[in-house]
Amino acid sequence: MSNTLVITPGEPAGIGPDLVIQAAQSVRTADWLVIADPDLLVERAELLGLKLNISTSASISHKPGELSVIPVKLPAAVTAGVLNCRNSAYVLATLDVAIEGCLKGKFAALVTGPVQKSVINDAGVAFSGHTNYLAKACGSENVVMMLAAGDLRVALATVHISLAQVPSNITIKGLTETISVVHSAMLNQFGIHNPRILVCGLNPHAGEYGHMGREEIDVIQPVVDILSRQGMSVFGPYPADTVFTPDVLAQGDVVIAMYHDQGLPVLKYKGFGSAVNITLGLPIIRTSVDHGTALDIAGSGKANIASLLQALETASTLVEYGSQSAA
């Protein structure tokens, strides 16, 4: 089975190309390669003032300044920091090649760079983010976005929807599926025996016994009770301003937040630039950086590669654990 990690740099005008070029400046112990336009990488390396030799051979280079690439051509020239709708298809094409390779066992895991959702939508393609795109491509109905920074893990019950849409998207069926996917991943991918899952409420003070909303009473508490009776260690609902205190976090292995900006600001405050995004519930391993395209610093040499390195390390760990479990 392959141990090769494959990277898609994401939006070509953003810092994704910068990150892989910077990461290639050091000796690598893990096998990884990039799916991208070689000309883009060479041009960006020149802009960054960094050495880069591209290899498209089957063997993977680990030498500083060398990068193994599966070529996908860009439709239009790229200017760092300047979006171009014509290149949106390229971003998705690199993902398609990577996903197909992972599903066929050619690659062990996918590590994604940041994409610019707006420019893909402006190109006329409905795209809400990597998570849903990967789910559809892999035929997975129930996937969960989780970010991790050190020992803090936060999974999301809803992802990239407006705040006004969140309450109607918190359902007994949906929340049950989310927690079940997280529980399975903690057991089978992270090797945590009897994972402890802390579930946030939706409303301030977790609804204050119904005075600030009934989602906790009508949906969240029933789900916690059902899964607890099934033998899972599921607790809550907790007020979000309580669950993220050190004493409560020490009692759990992962937090389920009800919406994007309930859980991720805390996690990113703790580990921004070194956190990693992990998609749970896929038949492939996928990790990602925890930041956006940073168009304003693309090509400047100011991009921080810590999150990419963490995403690569996490992917390698998950691959290794999966190999040990299968043995």
C-alpha positions in Angstrom: 0.0 0.0 0.0 1.2 3.5 -0.8 2.6 5.8 1.9 2.7 8.8 -0.5 1.0 12.0 0.6 -0.4 14.2 -2.2 -0.8 17.9 -1.8 -3.1 20.2 -3.8 -1.9 23.8 -3.3 -5.4 25.3 -3.8 -6.0 28.8 -5.2 -3.0 29.5 -7.5 -3.0 33.3 -6.8 -2.9 32.7 -3.0 -0.2 31.4 -0.7 -0.7 27.7 -1.4 2.1 27.5 -4.0 4.3 29.5 -1.7 3.8 27.0 1.1 4.8 23.9 -0.9 7.8 25.7 -2.4 8.9 26.7 1.1 8.3 23.2 2.5 10.4 21.8 -0.4 13.5 23.8 0.8 14.2 21.3 3.5 15.0 17.5 3.5 11.8 15.5 3.8 11.6 12.1 5.4 8.0 11.5 4.3 7.1 10.8 0.7 5.0 13.6 -0.7 4.3 15.2 -4.0 2.2 18.1 -5.4 -0.5 18.2 -8.1 0.0 21.6 -9.8 1.1 23.5 -12.9 4.9 23.2 -12.9 5.3 26.6 -14.6 3.3 28.2 -11.7 5.6 26.7 -9.1 8.8 27.8 -11.0 7.5 31.3 -11.5 6.5 31.6 -7.9 9.8 30.2 -6.7 11.6 32.9 -8.7 9.3 35.6 -7.2 10.2 34.2 -3.7 13.9 34.0 -4.5 14.0 30.3 -3.7 15.6 27.4 -5.6 13.3 24.9 -7.1 13.9 22.0 -9.5 10.7 20.2 -10.7 10.6 16.5 -11.1 7.8 14.7 -12.9 9.3 11.3 -12.8 7.7 8.4 -10.9 10.4 8.6 -8.1 9.8 11.1 -5.3 12.6 13.5 -4.4 13.4 14.3 -0.8 16.2 16.7 -1.6 16.1 20.4 -0.6 15.0 22.6 -3.5 13.5 19.7 -5.4 9.8 19.0 -5.8 8.0 16.1 -7.3 5.0 17.2 -9.3 2.0 15.7 -11.1 1.4 18.3 -13.8 -2.0 20.0 -14.4 -1.9 23.0 -16.6 -3.5 26.3 -15.8 -5.9 27.9 -18.3 -4.6 31.4 -17.6 -1.4 33.1 -16.4 -1.3 33.8 -12.6 -0.4 37.0 -10.9 0.2 36.5 -7.2 -2.6 38.0 -5.2 -5.0 38.5 -8.1 -7.9 36.2 -8.5 -9.0 34.9 -12.0 -12.2 33.0 -12.5 -10.6 31.3 -15.5 -8.4 29.3 -13.2 -11.2 28.0 -11.0 -11.6 24.8 -13.1 -7.8 24.2 -12.5 -8.3 24.2 -8.7 -11.0 21.6 -9.0 -9.1 19.6 -11.5 -6.1 19.2 -9.1 -8.5 18.0 -6.5 -10.1 15.5 -8.8 -6.8 14.0 -9.7 -5.8 13.7 -6.0 -9.1 12.2 -5.0 -9.1 9.6 -7.7 -5.5 8.7 -6.8 -6.4 8.3 -3.1 -9.5 6.2 -3.9 -7.4 3.9 -6.1 -4.7 3.5 -3.4 -2.1 5.4 -5.4 -1.8 7.9 -2.6 -2.2 7.3 1.1 -3.7 10.7 2.0 -4.6 14.1 0.6 -3.3 17.3 2.1 -5.1 20.4 0.8 -4.0 24.0 0.5 -6.4 26.9 0.9 -9.0 27.6 -1.8 -10.9 30.8 -2.5 -14.6 29.7 -2.5 -15.8 33.1 -3.9 -13.9 32.9 -7.1 -15.1 29.4 -7.8 -18.6 30.5 -7.3 -18.0 33.5 -9.4 -17.0 31.1 -12.2 -20.5 29.6 -12.1 -19.6 26.5 -10.0 -21.6 25.9 -6.8 -18.8 25.3 -4.3 -19.2 25.6 -0.5 -15.8 24.2 0.4 -13.5 21.2 0.4 -15.6 19.2 2.8 -18.7 19.0 0.7 -16.8 18.6 -2.5 -14.8 15.7 -1.1 -18.0 14.1 0.3 -19.7 14.2 -3.1 -16.6 12.9 -5.0 -16.1 10.1 -2.5 -19.8 9.2 -2.3 -19.9 9.9 1.4 -23.2 11.0 2.9 -22.0 11.9 6.4 -18.8 13.8 6.7 -17.6 16.1 9.5 -15.2 19.0 9.6 -12.8 18.9 12.6 -9.9 21.1 13.5 -7.2 20.2 15.9 -4.6 22.3 17.7 -2.5 20.2 20.0 -4.9 18.3 22.4 -7.9 20.5 21.5 -10.2 19.0 18.9 -13.3 20.8 17.7 -15.8 19.2 15.3 -18.7 21.1 13.6 -22.4 20.1 13.5 -22.8 22.7 10.7 -20.2 24.3 8.5 -20.4 27.0 5.8 -23.9 28.2 6.2 -25.3 31.6 7.3 -26.0 32.0 11.0 -29.7 32.4 10.2 -29.7 28.9 8.8 -28.1 27.2 11.7 -31.1 26.5 14.0 -33.1 24.7 11.3 -30.0 22.6 10.4 -29.6 21.3 13.9 -31.8 18.2 13.8 -31.9 15.0 15.7 -30.9 12.9 12.7 -28.1 15.3 11.6 -26.6 15.7 15.0 -26.8 12.0 15.7 -24.9 11.3 12.5 -22.3 14.0 13.2 -21.6 12.6 16.7 -21.5 9.0 15.4 -19.0 9.9 12.7 -16.8 11.7 15.3 -17.0 8.8 17.7 -16.0 6.3 15.0 -13.1 8.5 13.9 -11.8 8.9 17.4 -11.8 5.1 17.8 -10.6 4.0 14.5 -8.4 6.8 13.2 -7.0 8.3 16.4 -6.9 5.2 18.5 -8.8 6.7 21.5 -10.5 4.1 23.5 -14.0 5.2 24.7 -13.7 8.8 23.4 -15.3 11.5 25.6 -17.4 13.8 23.5 -18.5 17.2 24.8 -21.5 18.7 23.0 -22.1 22.5 22.9 -25.6 24.0 23.2 -26.7 26.3 20.4 -28.0 29.3 22.5 -26.4 31.4 25.2 -26.3 29.5 28.5 -27.4 26.4 26.5 -30.8 27.9 26.3 -31.3 28.7 30.0 -34.0 26.0 30.5 -35.8 27.1 27.4 -35.9 30.8 28.1 -33.3 31.6 25.4 -34.3 28.9 22.9 -35.6 25.3 22.8 -33.0 23.7 20.6 -31.2 22.2 23.6 -34.5 20.7 25.0 -36.0 19.6 21.7 -32.9 18.4 19.8 -29.5 18.4 21.5 -30.3 16.9 24.9 -32.4 14.1 23.3 -29.5 13.2 21.0 -27.0 13.2 23.9 -29.4 10.9 25.9 -29.9 8.5 23.0 -26.2 8.1 22.2 -25.4 7.8 25.9 -27.8 4.9 26.2 -26.1 3.3 23.3 -22.8 3.3 25.3 -21.1 6.4 24.0 -19.5 8.8 26.4 -21.4 11.9 25.2 -22.0 14.8 27.6 -23.8 18.1 27.4 -25.2 20.3 26.1 -22.7 22.8 27.6 -22.8 26.6 27.2 -20.0 27.4 24.7 -18.4 29.8 27.2 -18.2 27.0 29.7 -17.1 24.0 27.6 -13.9 25.8 26.5 -12.7 26.4 30.0 -9.6 24.2 31.0 -11.4 22.2 33.7 -14.2 21.1 31.3 -11.9 20.5 28.3 -9.9 18.2 30.5 -12.9 15.9 30.8 -13.2 15.4 27.0 -11.4 14.3 23.9 -13.3 16.3 21.4 -15.9 19.2 21.4 -18.9 19.3 19.1 -19.7 22.9 18.2 -23.1 23.7 16.7 -21.7 26.2 14.1 -18.5 27.4 12.5 -17.9 30.5 14.6 -18.9 28.9 17.9 -16.0 26.6 18.0 -13.3 27.7 15.6 -12.4 31.1 17.1 -11.3 29.4 20.3 -9.3 26.7 18.5 -7.6 29.2 16.2 -6.8 31.5 19.1 -5.0 28.5 20.7 -3.2 27.3 17.6 -3.7 29.5 14.5 -1.0 28.8 12.0 -0.2 25.4 13.5 -3.7 23.8 13.6 -4.9 21.3 11.1 -8.3 20.7 9.5 -9.3 17.0 9.2 -12.3 15.6 7.3 -13.9 12.7 9.2 -16.2 10.2 7.5 -14.4 9.9 4.2 -13.0 6.6 2.8 -9.7 8.5 2.3 -7.6 10.5 4.7 -7.7 14.2 4.2 -6.0 17.0 6.2 -5.7 20.7 5.4 -4.2 23.9 6.6 -6.2 26.0 9.0 -6.1 29.3 7.1 -7.2 31.0 3.9 -5.5 32.0 0.7 -3.9 35.2 2.2 -3.9 37.0 -1.2 -2.3 40.0 0.3 1.0 38.2 1.1 1.1 35.8 -1.8 4.5 35.8 -3.4 6.0 37.9 -0.6 7.8 35.2 1.3 5.8 36.0 4.5 3.6 32.9 4.4 4.0 30.7 7.5 4.3 27.0 6.6 3.6 25.7 10.1 0.1 24.6 9.4 1.0 22.8 6.2 3.8 21.0 8.0 1.3 20.1 10.8 -1.2 18.9 8.2 1.5 16.7 6.6 2.5 15.3 10.0 -1.1 14.6 11.0 -1.7 12.8 7.7 1.4 10.7 8.1 0.3 9.8 11.6 -3.2 8.8 10.5 -1.7 6.7 7.6 0.7 5.0 10.0 -2.1 4.2 12.5 -4.3 2.9 9.8 -1.5 0.6 8.6 -0.9 -0.7 12.1 -4.6 -1.3 12.6 -4.9 -3.2 9.4 -1.9 -5.4 10.2 
